[in-house]
Amino acid sequence: MDDPAFAVETDLTTQSLLLAAANHDIPALRNLLRNSSANVQDRETGFTPLHAAIAACEPDEPSQPAAQVNGHTNGETNGASGGESEERKQELEAAVKTTRLLFENGAIWNDLDSNGETPGCIARRLGLSELYELCVDAGVRAELLLSRLDEYQPLGEEASDEDDEEDEIPEGYEDKEIPEDEDDDYVYDFDGRTEPEGDASTRNPNYLTSTLTFDRNRILDDSANGVMMEWETKLMRRSAELLTPTEGLRVLNVGHGMGIIDGIFQERNPKSHHIIEAHPDVLKRMKDQGWYEKPGVVVHEGRWQDIVPRLIEKGEMFDAVYFDTFAEEYKALREFFTESVIGLLDPAGGSNKDGGKFGFFNGMGADQQVCYDVYNKIVEIDLFEAGFDTEWETVPVPDLDAQGGWEGVRRKYWVLDRYKLPTCSFIS
């Protein structure tokens, strides 16, 4: 039976930490952190000390004009400006020091409060650029560390199929609440939130056995999750233009979906056009639409993990490679560009005088701006380590809610107003 006295003591400790963080009282906070965690949460608001430290900087009356964080308009900025009082500057400097102290003591960058906001979301909403960047940088450090640790096998232990199938909870998330009696039905994604395992979009094998619905302007899985939608056409057209600046190139696309980018590649009269697609419903639709009979088109049925090694073994080379799979984690994309693209992409570019180009649909973490910014930094670092130089182009995305784009869709995979379009080439 739980000890009520212990519960009261724990709650008092939590409130003391939140108060010290909100007041930016570093001596008191440092003293409290000696015997407690930086990741406690208020039961009512869901605030962690990190939320409290940043939210306490909200001004009584928002300043005008609004400042920008990462190109997005917000309330105000925590840089020096003519309109800021000395008291305000000191408050923001204290908030920065408090935030750094909390991160040094293991604060989680992407904990969600009861409004579904991370500390970075609050900083961005308030236009606190330095605090926002601290959250982004902390996210990059944490996610890079977790991904690197995941690559190493403990000494003396052999990997087993059983171990591979188990879902490991990232460090720092062990105490997160999961609905009672549903522990085995939830998995952790990169941003710390839980998704029901029964949702066909959360696991690639589940997705591949799901029944897809093809609408005029979208594909939905049998859980009513958006797989691909027509609004992506603008993004893919621009990618195709950058990947294939001239006609007559050798093209590989991984993930056909609605056929948006493959249709655009066809407009550019490729010398050869290989398509890898695993979902049986998509393959059937491709046959119905005549893709198998198009001149120069080769359709590979199956998962890219099985097909790509055979292409490399046969010596197939391409001037342009595009990657857009569904229901795969970031590590699948990283595996593709670190281990596969080097064997598929012609560094000289063949008929492409600018050299071979690689692109992908950049939708990681697109349900929170801070998560998107974290993963853009991570992927750029990983691409550089894999030997790629990446050029980014910012493309505006329309208000999909206002256009009714998400009507009847259970899970939005995009909520942002800017898309960062990557085009990668081998470092000279």
C-alpha positions in Angstrom: 0.0 0.0 0.0 1.3 3.5 -0.9 2.6 5.6 2.0 0.5 8.9 2.1 3.3 10.6 3.9 5.8 9.7 1.1 3.3 11.0 -1.5 3.0 14.3 0.3 6.7 14.6 0.6 7.2 13.8 -3.1 4.6 16.4 -4.1 6.2 19.1 -1.9 9.6 18.3 -3.6 8.0 18.7 -7.0 6.4 22.0 -6.1 9.6 23.3 -4.6 11.5 22.4 -7.8 8.9 24.0 -10.0 8.9 27.2 -7.9 12.7 27.4 -7.9 12.8 26.9 -11.6 10.0 29.5 -12.3 11.8 32.0 -10.0 15.1 31.2 -11.7 16.5 30.7 -8.2 19.7 28.8 -9.2 21.1 28.3 -5.7 17.8 26.8 -4.4 17.4 24.7 -7.6 20.9 23.4 -7.5 20.4 22.4 -3.8 17.1 20.6 -4.6 18.6 18.7 -7.6 21.2 17.1 -5.4 18.5 14.7 -4.0 15.8 14.8 -6.7 15.2 14.6 -10.4 15.0 17.4 -12.9 12.2 15.5 -14.6 9.4 15.7 -12.1 6.0 16.8 -13.4 3.1 18.7 -11.8 0.0 16.5 -11.8 -2.3 19.2 -12.9 -0.4 21.2 -15.5 2.1 18.6 -16.6 4.9 21.2 -16.1 8.4 20.0 -15.5 11.0 22.5 -14.0 12.1 23.1 -17.6 8.5 24.1 -18.6 8.3 26.3 -15.6 11.6 28.1 -16.1 10.6 29.0 -19.7 6.9 29.8 -19.2 7.8 32.2 -16.4 9.3 34.5 -19.0 5.9 35.2 -20.6 5.5 39.0 -20.6 2.4 40.6 -19.0 1.8 42.4 -22.3 3.2 40.9 -25.6 5.7 43.3 -27.3 5.1 44.6 -30.8 6.2 44.0 -33.4 6.5 40.2 -33.1 10.0 38.6 -33.3 10.8 35.5 -35.3 12.2 32.2 -34.2 13.5 30.0 -37.0 11.6 32.2 -39.5 8.3 31.9 -37.7 6.6 34.9 -36.1 6.2 34.8 -32.3 5.7 37.0 -29.3 9.1 38.6 -28.6 12.8 37.8 -28.5 15.3 37.4 -25.7 18.0 39.3 -27.5 19.1 42.8 -26.7 16.8 45.4 -28.2 16.0 49.0 -27.7 12.6 48.3 -26.2 13.7 45.9 -23.5 14.2 47.1 -20.0 17.3 46.2 -18.0 15.0 44.2 -15.7 13.7 42.1 -18.6 17.2 41.4 -19.9 18.3 40.2 -16.5 15.2 38.0 -16.3 16.0 36.3 -19.6 19.6 35.9 -18.7 18.6 34.1 -15.5 16.2 31.9 -17.5 19.0 30.9 -19.8 21.2 30.0 -16.9 18.4 28.0 -15.2 17.6 26.2 -18.4 21.3 25.2 -18.9 21.4 24.0 -15.3 18.4 21.8 -15.8 19.8 20.3 -19.0 23.1 19.6 -17.2 21.0 17.7 -14.6 19.3 15.5 -17.2 16.1 17.5 -18.0 14.2 15.9 -20.9 13.9 18.2 -23.8 10.6 16.9 -25.2 8.4 16.2 -22.2 4.8 17.2 -22.9 2.7 19.3 -20.5 -1.1 19.0 -20.2 -1.5 21.3 -23.3 0.7 19.0 -25.4 3.6 21.5 -25.4 7.3 20.7 -24.9 9.5 23.4 -23.2 10.7 24.3 -26.7 7.2 24.8 -27.9 6.6 27.3 -25.1 9.9 29.1 -25.9 8.9 29.3 -29.6 5.4 30.5 -28.9 6.8 33.3 -26.6 9.5 34.2 -29.2 12.4 33.3 -26.8 14.9 32.5 -29.4 17.9 31.7 -27.2 15.8 29.4 -24.9 14.4 27.7 -28.0 17.8 27.0 -29.5 18.9 25.6 -26.1 16.0 23.1 -26.3 16.8 22.2 -29.9 20.5 21.7 -29.1 19.6 19.6 -26.1 17.3 17.5 -28.3 20.1 17.0 -30.8 22.5 15.9 -28.1 20.0 13.5 -26.5 18.8 11.9 -29.7 22.3 11.5 -31.2 23.5 9.9 -28.0 20.5 7.5 -27.9 21.0 6.6 -31.6 24.7 5.9 -31.1 24.1 3.8 -28.0 21.6 1.8 -30.0 24.3 0.9 -32.4 26.5 -0.8 -29.8 25.9 -4.3 -28.4 27.0 -4.7 -24.8 30.1 -6.8 -24.4 29.5 -10.4 -23.7 26.0 -10.3 -25.0 24.8 -11.8 -28.3 21.9 -10.3 -30.2 18.9 -12.5 -30.5 15.7 -12.3 -32.6 13.8 -12.0 -29.3 15.8 -9.0 -28.2 15.3 -7.3 -31.5 11.5 -7.6 -31.2 11.3 -6.1 -27.8 10.6 -2.3 -27.5 13.2 -0.6 -25.4 12.2 2.5 -23.4 14.7 5.2 -23.9 16.6 6.4 -20.8 14.7 9.1 -19.0 11.3 7.8 -20.1 11.0 4.8 -17.7 8.7 6.6 -15.3 6.3 8.0 -17.9 2.7 7.0 -17.2 1.2 4.5 -19.7 -2.5 3.7 -19.4 -3.1 0.9 -16.9 -3.1 -2.7 -18.3 -1.9 -1.4 -21.7 1.9 -1.5 -21.1 2.4 -4.2 -23.8 0.3 -2.4 -26.4 2.3 0.9 -26.4 5.6 1.7 -28.0 7.8 4.8 -27.8 8.6 6.9 -30.8 11.5 9.4 -31.0 9.6 12.3 -29.4 8.7 10.4 -26.2 5.0 10.1 -26.9 3.1 6.8 -27.1 1.2 5.3 -30.0 -1.0 2.3 -29.8 0.7 -0.7 -31.4 -2.5 -1.7 -33.1 -2.3 1.5 -35.2 -1.2 0.1 -38.6 1.0 3.1 -39.3 3.3 2.6 -36.3 4.9 -0.6 -37.4 6.1 -1.4 -41.0 4.9 -5.0 -40.9 1.4 -3.9 -39.8 1.3 -1.3 -42.5 2.3 -3.8 -45.2 -0.6 -6.1 -44.2 -3.2 -3.3 -43.9 -5.8 -2.5 -46.5 -5.3 0.8 -48.2 -8.0 3.2 -49.4 -7.1 5.2 -52.5 -9.0 8.5 -52.7 -8.6 11.1 -55.5 -6.1 13.1 -53.4 -4.8 10.7 -50.7 -4.1 7.2 -49.4 -5.4 6.1 -46.0 -4.5 2.9 -44.2 -7.1 0.8 -42.5 -6.8 2.8 -39.3 -7.7 6.0 -41.2 -4.1 7.3 -41.0 -2.8 9.4 -43.9 -0.1 7.5 -45.8 0.3 10.1 -48.7 -1.6 13.1 -49.7 -1.9 15.4 -52.8 -0.6 18.4 -50.9 2.9 16.8 -51.2 2.9 17.3 -54.9 4.5 20.7 -54.8 7.3 19.4 -52.6 8.0 16.4 -54.7 7.9 18.4 -58.0 10.6 20.6 -56.6 12.7 17.6 -55.4 12.4 16.0 -58.9 13.5 19.3 -60.5 16.6 19.4 -58.3 17.4 15.7 -58.5 16.9 15.5 -62.3 17.9 18.9 -63.8 18.1 17.4 -67.3 16.3 14.7 -69.2 17.6 11.2 -69.9 18.9 10.3 -66.4 18.8 7.0 -64.5 16.3 7.3 -61.7 15.5 5.1 -58.6 12.5 5.8 -56.4 12.0 3.9 -53.2 8.3 4.0 -52.2 5.7 4.6 -55.0 2.6 5.4 -52.9 0.3 7.6 -55.0 2.9 7.7 -57.7 3.3 11.5 -57.4 7.1 11.8 -57.8 7.3 8.8 -60.2 4.8 10.6 -62.5 7.0 13.7 -62.3 10.1 11.7 -63.1 8.4 10.3 -66.1 7.7 13.8 -67.4 11.5 14.2 -67.4 12.0 11.3 -69.9 14.4 9.2 -67.8 16.8 6.8 -69.5 15.8 4.2 -66.9 13.3 4.4 -64.0 13.4 1.8 -61.2 10.7 1.8 -58.6 10.8 -0.2 -55.3 7.4 -0.8 -53.7 6.4 -3.3 -51.0 2.7 -2.8 -50.3 0.5 -5.3 -52.3 -2.4 -2.8 -52.7 -0.1 -0.2 -54.2 1.5 -2.8 -56.5 -2.0 -3.9 -57.7 -2.9 -0.3 -58.4 0.4 0.2 -60.3 -0.5 -2.8 -62.5 -3.9 -1.4 -63.1 -2.4 2.0 -64.1 0.1 0.4 -66.5 3.3 1.2 -64.7 4.7 -2.2 -65.5 4.4 -1.6 -69.2 5.9 1.9 -69.3 9.1 2.2 -71.4 12.2 2.1 -69.2 10.3 1.4 -66.0 11.4 -1.5 -63.8 9.1 -2.3 -60.8 10.7 -4.2 -57.9 8.2 -5.8 -55.7 9.3 -6.0 -52.0 11.0 -4.2 -49.2 14.0 -2.0 -50.1 16.1 -3.9 -47.5 15.8 -7.0 -49.7 15.9 -5.4 -53.2 18.7 -2.9 -52.8 21.5 -5.4 -52.1 20.5 -7.2 -55.3 20.7 -4.0 -57.3 24.1 -3.2 -55.9 25.3 -6.7 -56.6 24.2 -6.4 -60.2 26.0 -3.1 -60.5 23.0 -0.9 -61.2 23.9 2.8 -60.8 21.7 5.9 -60.8 22.0 9.6 -61.4 19.1 10.4 -59.0 17.8 8.4 -55.9 14.6 9.4 -54.0 13.5 7.8 -50.7 10.0 8.0 -49.3 8.8 4.9 -47.3 6.0 4.8 -44.8 5.9 3.4 -41.2 9.6 3.2 -40.8 11.7 4.9 -38.1 14.5 7.3 -38.8 17.1 4.6 -38.4 15.8 3.0 -41.6 16.5 6.2 -43.5 19.9 6.5 -41.9 20.7 2.9 -42.8 19.6 3.7 -46.4 21.9 6.7 -46.9 24.8 5.4 -44.9 24.9 1.8 -46.4 22.9 1.8 -49.6 23.1 5.1 -51.4 26.9 4.9 -51.7 26.5 1.7 -53.8 23.6 3.0 -55.9 24.4 6.7 -56.7 26.9 7.4 -59.5 29.3 10.0 -57.9 30.1 11.3 -61.4 26.4 11.6 -62.2 26.6 9.7 -65.4 24.6 11.8 -67.8 24.0 14.3 -65.0 26.9 16.8 -65.3 26.2 18.0 -61.7 26.9 14.6 -60.2 24.5 12.1 -58.7 21.8 13.5 -56.3 19.9 11.9 -53.4 16.7 13.2 -51.9 14.1 12.1 -49.4 10.7 13.1 -48.0 11.8 15.1 -44.9 8.8 14.6 -42.5 10.5 13.5 -39.3 9.1 15.1 -36.2 6.6 17.2 -38.3 4.0 17.2 -35.6 6.0 19.7 -33.4 8.3 22.5 -34.8 10.9 21.8 -32.1 11.0 18.1 -33.0 11.3 18.9 -36.7 14.2 21.3 -36.0 16.0 18.7 -33.9 15.7 16.1 -36.5 16.8 18.4 -39.3 20.0 19.0 -37.4 20.5 15.3 -36.7 19.9 14.2 -40.3 22.3 16.9 -41.6 25.0 15.6 -39.1 24.4 12.0 -40.1 24.5 12.8 -43.8 27.8 14.7 -43.4 29.3 11.7 -41.5 28.1 9.5 -44.3 29.9 11.6 -46.9 27.1 13.9 -48.2 26.8 17.6 -48.6 23.2 18.7 -48.1 21.5 21.8 -49.6 18.3 22.9 -48.0 15.4 24.8 -49.6 12.5 26.1 -47.5 9.1 25.5 -49.1 5.9 27.1 -47.7 3.1 24.6 -46.8 -0.5 25.7 -47.0 -2.9 25.6 -44.0 -4.0 22.0 -44.4 -6.6 22.3 -41.7 -8.2 25.3 -43.3 -8.3 23.5 -46.6 -10.0 20.5 -45.0 -7.0 18.3 -45.8 -7.2 16.3 -42.6 -11.0 15.6 -42.7 -11.5 11.9 -42.0 -7.9 11.4 -41.2 -7.1 10.0 -37.7 -3.4 11.0 -37.4 -1.9 14.2 -38.9 1.6 13.5 -40.0 2.2 17.2 -40.9 1.2 20.3 -38.9 3.9 22.9 -39.8 3.9 25.8 -42.2 7.4 25.3 -43.6 9.1 22.3 -45.3 12.8 21.9 -45.5 13.6 20.2 -48.7 17.0 18.3 -48.8 19.1 17.7 -51.9 22.3 15.6 -51.2 25.4 14.9 -53.2 28.7 13.3 -52.4 31.2 15.6 -50.7 33.9 16.4 -53.3 
